[in-house]
Amino acid sequence: MIGPSSSTDSPGLDLIRRWNNYLALLMAAGMLLLGISLRDAALSATRTFEDLEAGVRAQLPSGWLLESKGADFVVRAQDPNALPFKTTLQIAVLPIGPDATPNTVLDLIYMQRAPYFSTYKEIARSDQTLRGDPAKRMVYAYTQDERNPYQASVPLVVQGVDVVVLRRGQAVVITYREERSAFDDNLHRFEDLLQTVEIF
């Protein structure tokens, strides 16, 4: 005859199991927070760029493609993982005349870009201060067409922003460009660059 089953677990063993479950949940939550922290650290990691000849020092995102001393810029950083348009941060130094202002420099930039970028359009201008110096900010947009006919696709709408500050007979132009749908999401990269850039 089979009698009623009796539990062999003692109350002490139940308490140990319960604490093990709590400990496992606590460790899982801790590992999740650690993973988020490491991810954020990797995304916000920067490296120092310095060009003594141009008098520019800045913190640029680590892991981005870095190109220096181009024909029209001192440094350009692009996110290789951004598709279909590579998020771009750029610093350029332009010679200017004695009567130049940040506003006239933006006028010149507009005239130079308008024939080059398809449907180039200025959206807004505003005053800004960059490390105590007066600066001017211009937001604009244009469409980028695929130049390779074998890779023809729908044109991309690119939005950009330039900040111009004057320094000893030169204009420093700090630029951010991104596909319009991702512009606001990555604008913090540009704001971080503005906080770290040093002009000497």
ABEGO torsion letter per residue (X at the ends): XBBBBBBABBAAAAAAAAAAAAAAAAAAAAAAAAAAAAAAAAAABBBBBBBAAAGBBBBBBBGBBBBBGBAABABBBBBAABOABBBBBBBBBBBBBAABBAAAAAAAAAAAAAAABBGBBBABBBBBBBGGBBBBBBBBBBBBBBABAAABBBBBBBBBBBBBBBBGGBBBBBBBBBBAAAAAAAAAAAAAAAAABBBX
